[in-house]
């Protein structure tokens, strides 16, 4: 477990729900990854993300899937691609990423609290 933070510090991390509307292979990435386009609703819009999620997910499985992402980190250059949000997941026993998603569909742009 890492050090404690205050609730005010937690509130600074803006985690939102979005729906994946586009997926492309990302062969230029150092580790296997996809380029995602995620719709976070009208207030935030569509954002791009690079995600190393090829172990458990195919393009077909990802399209239309809701995911959680941090939307207020600065954009990060990953090879030739600019990633605008950090898509969230947990590692499985072998380190493969398992995405976080709500158990029931919620409106895009909803903030985690």
Buried (B, 14 or more C-beta within 10 A) or exposed (E): EEEEEEEEEEEEEBBBBBBBBBBEEBEEBEEEBBBBBBBBBEEBBBBBBBBBBBEEBEBEEBEEBBBBBBBEEEEEEBEEBEBBBBBBBEEEEEEBBEBBBEEEEEEBBBEBE
